[in-house]
């Protein structure tokens, strides 16, 4: 009897909810086509609508040199909006400090762009958004300190690009994100100190680019990535001392580029890396001494480039690799001796590499022997010059 009563109670509650919710949905109209909000009067015009079938533009225009910013301060009144069938652009709003009013938005059929909003400090108001049908772009919001508001975002069907947000210190708000189907780009965020909120990200369908984040010290937060279906580009991060966070990467289908990271001292976090489908480029990393961490890398689909690394003395980490491309370049590494570079060439030849090798202007002294080559003499300069 108690079970029957509980069932009837639940059934009646659900039925009542359907009647009320259905009635509300019938009462809230649909805006057919695109909708543009340039001022508070446009916010009032959209108030009460549950859906925009086309694009929703909130903001001014951004022709270079002719930027026109809006002056309204709030999106209050749009709480009934549940769905946008096309793209959402929130751009060039001079006074908009938050996104309160969009709490009901749970579905966007296209991309979301949040850009050039100088007063925007947070993204609170997007808490019910779980996914998008396109990309997410967050850029040039110079007061934005956090991504709180995207806390329910689980999947991005396109690219996720976060760049040129001068005040952004962390990525809190992305803790629920598990998948990016396109490119992941995090660049030019001068105060960003870590990537830890990305700890549940397991899949990136294209390339990962971490570039010119001057306060970033490591890559912790990317530990759940084991394969990247594009390239990994780590470039121009002035404070990056290590690659911790890439510890579980085994396969990179594209290139691995590590360049212009002035504080980078080691590659130890890449110890699980086995396959790079494209080229490997290590260049302009002034503090990098060793290539330790790459010992497990055996398959390199294209070329190998190691140059302009002022402190590199040891190439032992590359002794297991077999480049499949036509070229290996080892030059302008000021602390690396020519004999150490020739020794690597000897090993690559033994591994099966048959392409061209360019070795020059490595100005270090002495020969650094590696365990697998301790008993081998490096190729002479004259023999190498013939290649």
Order of alpha helices (4+ residues) and beta strands (2+ residues): alpha-beta-beta-alpha-beta-beta-beta-beta-beta-beta-beta-beta-beta-beta-beta-beta-beta-beta-beta-beta-beta-beta-beta-beta-beta-beta-beta-beta-alpha-beta-alpha
